[in-house]
Amino acid sequence: MTKKLFGMLVLLILCSTGYAQSSKEFFDRAMIKYRLEDYAGAIQDYNEGIDFARINQYPANKKNQANPLYDKTLAAAYLKRGLCKIKLKDKKGACIDINKAADMGDRKAYKEKEKYCDK
C-alpha cells in the first residue's frame, strides 16, 4: 500500500509540473504508471513520449544518422509499451512493439520476444 501511495505522490508531482519537455519525462511517468498497474495510462504516456521524440528530439534529417541514444531510448520505450500490452492481453500489439525493440537492438527484447511472440 505504501508503494502505491508513494507512486501516486510522485505521479501527482510529475503531472503538476506542467507539460513534459522531453520524451524522457513521458517515459518516466509511464514507468510510474506501470508500477502502479495503470497499464493503459502507461501505454498512453509511452505513445506520447515516442511521438514527442520523433517530432521534437529527433527530426527527420537526423533519423538516418547513427545515434545510439535515440535507438536505445526508443527501443526501451517500445519494449516497455509492449510489456504493458501483454498485461492488458493484447498479444498482437505487444509483439509488434517487442519486435520493433528487438529490431532496434534492445537485448532484453529478444528474451521477451522468445517468451511471448515466438510461440
GIZIHU-V425685 format. One record per helix or strand of 3 or more residues. SS is the DSSP state (helix for helix, strand for strand). FROM is the first residue (numbers start at 1). LEN is the number of residues. Records with the same first field share a line. If there is no record, write none. Layout:
SS: FROM-LEN  FROM-LEN
This chain:
helix: 2-15  23-13  39-19  60-4  68-20  91-13  107-11
